[in-house]
Amino acid sequence: LRRTSPGNALTDKLFLPMLLSAVRDPGFFTNREHPARELLDAVSLSGARWLAEDDLDPQWLGLLQRAVTSVQNDKEGSPESIAESNRTLQSGLQTLLRKSEMAERRQVEAARGRERLAIARMCAGDAISALLGDRSLPEFHDVFIHHAWADVLSLTYLRGGDESDAWRELVGITSDIIETGFADASNNLSSAHLARIGAALEQVGYHSDDSAAITRELNAEAF
């Protein structure tokens, strides 16, 4: 333990209570599950993990401080007092450990989610690029296909991958949207396609009024 660490200071405060425990009960030296031993282990091992001031966990430190103070306040150093302090400390440490593990799992899952999203966006972009080739869409179609519709394709990929019926359906609609951008008014998107596009936009967060306006504009912008 570093001499300047909180763990070292707390361990020093346990010297007298541990001495009284050892005098009263020789099992202190042979029983690893002795309450006083468990209390001392928890305080000293936690203190040993702190390598720097910014490594301190306030909740963890608070639990240790309350346990040590509780033992110190019992001037007789009774086994019951130590056992109760140890039970409270162990319960609190287990709760904090579970919270820490849950937070770590959430971080791992979030990182995996970001990775999956990046892959989905890449696949959506690749599908659009393959259908578009080296052609340039009118401005409205271009912005729509590379932003709003790319989000739709990304979500669909996340849900079912590129082997799903939904993905194949939307890639087909993507092709129609692109071709409509180069076609005359007689080749506008069908009402069924417009309804599917509107529903897909709502799934990625667009309000129904906004999605309806977008679908109308897709046909209006065709030339």
Secondary structure, 3 states (H helix, E strand, C coil): CCCCCHHHHHHHHCHHHHHHHHHHCHHHHCCCCCHHHHHHHHHHHHHHHCCCHHHCCHHHHHHHHHHHHHHHHCCCCCHHHHHHHHHHHHHHHHHHHHHHHHHHHHHHHHHHHHHHHHHHHHHHHHHHHHHHCCCCCCHHHHHHHHCHHHHHHHHHHHHHHHHCHHHHHHHHHHHHHHHHHHCCHHHCCCHHHHHHHHHHHHHCCCCHHHHHHHHHHHHHCCC
